């Protein structure tokens, strides 16, 4: 995607420096800072502290983390126990996003096929780069399959703006290119369909108002930031035609874990007969579980993310304490939306209903 006319991705391999680089998303939209990932500890910190975030991007970072483990100072790259241990550390960085485990394990598998150090490094880097490119293509296809949903609504409205509500950031910053939830939006916009996006602020870290709004603005997409709790109100007043969100892990039966607050949007959409779609690449499916509420681990993050709000004050980024200093806070990062509330999934292989039968019809190799 383009930022002020320059092609950018949230993660890339800088060949000249032989270094993995990422956009440090903690400082957006006010500062664009590039960070080097030189060690496994750097990579774990980036994942834990949300330098990088979003399921596909976390998976890509984990994939590159295997390469970093091999080439970091004092490497033990031909020691299988060493590399397996480092990969387990990477996978422990965040508990909910399925893509992290998928990305690390996929690249680790290639590493263990090679006994020679140089061959191992080459195989791991090649595989990590494949992960990056495949996920970019997958998101492009999500856009292509999802765009007709928006197009049909546009035709029904005689080309009046299609109002789409999204939650958190499931754009290219959370992926590699295009995004998941935003991919159909960008594809529709680029096809001259009039779209308007309601952007949830997404407390506590405001990934909607900080990141999604920044992305959409850079691409020229008409959008409006709203409070998290305004979604139900605008749905009641016929101001939303469609809801599209992303996901960090989805079961084979269709239960969806996503940023906290997604479940409430799904309930409001159901009550107001508004289509609620989830956009995801196949790397986000957890093919081993069916009960999302019982089996998907929900990350609980630092309560200070709730207690403090970050913003630009007199040209400087500042953290401001909001509640009483002595008040406790609980910071559940995700919730699970049951399959019964999901209209359908938009994947790189097409659109399907949120049932195990229909999901597996797109991915028969997982039966």
Order of alpha helices (4+ residues) and beta strands (2+ residues): beta-beta-beta-beta-beta-alpha-alpha-alpha-alpha-alpha-beta-alpha-beta-alpha-beta-alpha-beta-beta-beta-alpha-beta-beta-alpha-alpha-beta-beta-beta-beta-beta-alpha
